Amino acid sequence: MSTPIAHVELYGDGPRLFVGLHGWGSEHTKSFKDVLERLPDDVTFAGIDLPGCGRTPKLEEMSFDAVNATVRSLGRPATIIGACAGAYHAMPVARSLGPDVVTRLVLLEPFAYMPWFFAVFVVPVTGRLLYRMVFDNPIGQSLTQASLRRQHVSQGFDMVGAFAKNDTQVAYAYLEYYAAMPHYSSFSDVLSQVRLITGETSWAAILKSIAMWRENWPGSESWRIEGAGHMFNQEAPDRAARAIFEPDFTPGRDVSL
């Protein structure tokens, strides 16, 4: 049986290829909407919908093979952008395909571990029930969104509402998949350049994760979007685009925008 190819759409026609892997419960047109409106002239952007999301059909079993095959099908070296949970797909793909194919990883708000506010949803029996109360229930969605705004995580953007429009059971399968991911230190053998980008006011778990990733990859870059939260690509799209598409790379560099 041939390896399935995920749905991919191309934007722009520049010589530098960027591949976008969207966040949990999303699709490429949502995670990268504001970025796509700010593509530099020298960039081609390949937006991939992960299996079961957007226009890519569900798989019987979660696998990186569809993403690997799709990146290979593009036929040239690329930078892979992993938005939040998309980093969990970007890292194994980079390790599998190697730095000749994946020259750089750009990881937006990447978790180095599963924080408690996601881990509670995968606790046996009670976790799935709690998940349904939050994501399959309009009242739960509203309360969760209000909490995120109080924590300055999703200013001006209905993060939960956008998530809830997708197949929540597919999203739950991804959550279980992420919970089973290996320890973050297992990705220390990724040889691609790594750029980490986070919002200044994001979750404490994200800010802690950035420090962990820097320890894992001492030569990585760390970019911080001042005054923005977890959804910095919606909150500060011009600065987000600059951080994502900046061609120059300096190992160990720290940048604030």
Stockholm file with secondary structure:
# STOCKHOLM 1.0

chainA/1-257         MSTPIAHVELYGDGPRLFVGLHGWGSEHTKSFKDVLERLPDDVTFAGIDLPGCGRTPKLEEMSFDAVNATVRSLGRPATIIGACAGAYHAMPVARSLGPDVVTRLVLLEPFAYMPWFFAVFVVPVTGRLLYRMVFDNPIGQSLTQASLRRQHVSQGFDMVGAFAKNDTQVAYAYLEYYAAMPHYSSFSDVLSQVRLITGETSWAAILKSIAMWRENWPGSESWRIEGAGHMFNQEAPDRAARAIFEPDFTPGRDVSL
#=GR chainA/1-257 SS CCCCCCCEEEECCCSEEEEEECCTTCCHHHHTHHHHTTCCTTEEEEEECCTTSTTSCCCSSCCSHHHHHHHHHTCSCEEEEEEGGGHHHHHHHHHHHCTTTEEEEEEESCCSSCCHHHHGGGSTTHHHHHHHHHHSCHHHHHHHHHHHHHTTSSTTSCHHHHHHTSCHHHHHHHHHHHHTCCCGGGGGGCCSEEEEEEETTSCHHHHHHHHHHHHHCTTCEEEEETTCCTTHHHHSHHHHHHHHHCCCCCTTCEEEC
#=GC SS_cons         CCCCCCCEEEECCCSEEEEEECCTTCCHHHHTHHHHTTCCTTEEEEEECCTTSTTSCCCSSCCSHHHHHHHHHTCSCEEEEEEGGGHHHHHHHHHHHCTTTEEEEEEESCCSSCCHHHHGGGSTTHHHHHHHHHHSCHHHHHHHHHHHHHTTSSTTSCHHHHHHTSCHHHHHHHHHHHHTCCCGGGGGGCCSEEEEEEETTSCHHHHHHHHHHHHHCTTCEEEEETTCCTTHHHHSHHHHHHHHHCCCCCTTCEEEC
//
